[in-house]
Amino acid sequence: MRAFIRETSKVVVIPGVNCDTDQIIPGRFLKSDRAQGYGQYLFHDIRRTPDGELDPAFQLNQPVAEAATILLVEDNFGCGSSREGAVYALVDHGIRAVLAPSFGDIFYNNALKNGLLPVHLAAKTCQALTKHLVQFRQAEVVVDLQSSEVILPGNLGTHGFVIDAFARDCILRALDEIEMTFTFMERIKDFEAKRLASHPWLDR
């Protein structure tokens, strides 16, 4: 996991409500070697023409998307199956944050566990940002996890967002849940030593 503190990037708008995990990464690619990266499969079937070539009309294939690390999507993004591969595909492609009015619950939690920041923004804010990006395609958005704020371009303002405190701490420190547990190892060892001293029969 990479630490996420503050990300400034152009934004790729992916239209369509209820974009499910099978659209994010088709199930047939889930047996592929993760070490080779799942980013190559991101939006595979909707990103390509029927002959398998990248569709230049698809938002992620356009020049503005080349270095973009933030997506703006619509309601219920990541719904459907619980496949964690959908998050892997986004992370391996280089996406650091996804802005949306709402997310599929399991996708949202999988994202947090893998350092992908899912940011809830009001639907009207997402719509206003979409309109702005149509006119100003080079505009950038700042996602600041330290302050839990999104700074939008133009006169769209700064918007706070809510994130679970434990998940926020993990992502800021680039630690997954197991690694976070290891940071308490001295306290765990101390507890076990005291437990053994006061209840020695438990270790027999």
N, C-alpha and C positions, 0 to 999 in steps of 0.2 A: 504494500500500500504506500502511496506517495502522500506526504503531508499536504494538506490543503489549508492555506492561510488566506490568501487573497488572489483571485484570478481576474485578469483583465483580458477580454477577447472580443473579437467580432462574433456574431451570433448567427447560427444556421437555424432557419425556421422550418420545421417539419410539420406540414399540415395533416389534419385528420384526427378526429376524435376516436377513442377506443383503439389506439394503436397497440396491438397485443404483442406478447413476447415472441410469437411465431413470425411476426413481421420484422421484429428487431433482429432476430436470428432464427432462420428456419431450423426445425428440429433435426433435419438430416445432417447438420453440421456439428451436432453436439458430441459426436464420437471422435471428432478431430482432435489432434494433439494440441492442448492449450499452450504448450511451449512455443508452438509456431504462431500463436496469436489468433484471437477470434475477430480482430478488427476487420480482417478481409471479408468476413461474412456479414458485417453490419448492414441491415436493411437489404440483404442480398437480392431477394426476389422483386422488390419494388424499386431497386436502385439500378436495375439493368433492363436492357431491351430483351425481347424474346430470343434473340440470338446470343445472349450472354454478355454483350458489350455494355460498358457503363453508359447510362442514359444521360447526356449532357443537360437535359432539362431537370433532372432530379437535383434538389437543393444541395445535397451533400457532394455532388460532383462538380459544382460550379466553383470558379476561381476564388470567390470570397470565402469558401469553406475550407480552403487548403490548410490554414493555420488556426482555424476556429476551434475552441475548446468548450464552447457553451452552446447548448441546444435550447430552442424555444419550441415547445410542443403544446398540444391541446389536451382537453379533458381525458382523464382515465388512462394516461400513458402507462404502458407496461402491464396492462390487464392480461387476463388469460392464465396460462399455466405458470407454475412457480419456478420455471427454469432460471437458474442463476447465470446461465450462459448469456442471457440478454444483457446483463450488467457487464459480464466479461467482454462482450463485443464492443460495448460503448467505451469501456476503460481502455481496452487494447487499441482502439482507434484514436485514443487521445482525448476523449471527452472527459471534462472534469466536473461539469455541472449541467443539470437539466432544469429548466424553468417551466412550470406548468400550473394550471389551476388545480389539477388533482392527478394522483398516481394510483396505479394498482397497489394494494396494500403490501403484497409479498414483494413485488418489485421494489417498492420504496425501502423496505427493510433490507433487502439484498444489496441495494445501492449503498446504504449507510455502512454495511459490513465490509464493503470493498472499496471504500474511499471515493465513491461517486456521490456528489452532493445533489440530492433532489430538493429543489426549492419551490415551495408553494407560493404562488403569487395570485392575487385576485384575477378573475377572468377578464374584467375590464382593463386591468393593467396589462395583461398579456395581449389583449386585442390592440391597445394603444401602442404597445411596443412593436407589434407586428406591422401596423400601419407606418410607424416611423421607419422601420427597417426596409420597407418597400421603397421609400423615398431616399433613405440614406443607408445604402448597403454596407458602407465601410464603418458605420457607427459601432462603438464598442460598449460593452456592459461590464461593470465591475461586480463581482460576487465576493463579498468579504465575510468569511466565516468567523473571524475574530470578533467582529461587531454584529454579526448576524444581520447584515444589510445587503441589499442589492441597489447599486447606483446605476440608474438608467440614463441614456443619452438625452440630449435636447432638454426640454422642460418637463420630462416625465418624472423627475424626482428620485428620491431615495425611499426604499421600502424595506421595512424589517421583515424577517421571517423567523418562524419558530422551528427549533430542532431539539431533539432529545439531548439533554446535557451530557449523558454518558457517551452517546454516539459522537457528539461534537468534540468532546475531549479526545476520543480515539482518533478521529480524522485529523484534528489539529496536530496530534503527536505522531501520526502515521503508525498507529498501533491497531492490530486487530484485537478481538476479545481475548484470545489466548496470550498474546504478547502483553496486553494490559494486565492480565492476571500475574504474569511473571514479574511485573514491576513491584508487586507486593510480596515477593518471595521471602524477604527477611522477616516480615511480619507473620507470614505463614509458618516459617521455620520456628519462630519464637512461640507461636501458638501451639504447634505440635510438641515442642519441648516441654512446655508447661502442662499440656494435656497428659503427656507420658509420665511426668513427675507426680501429678495428682491422681492419675488413674492408671497405674502401671499394668494392671490386669487386662486393660483393653488391647495391649500390644502382644499378648501371648498367643 
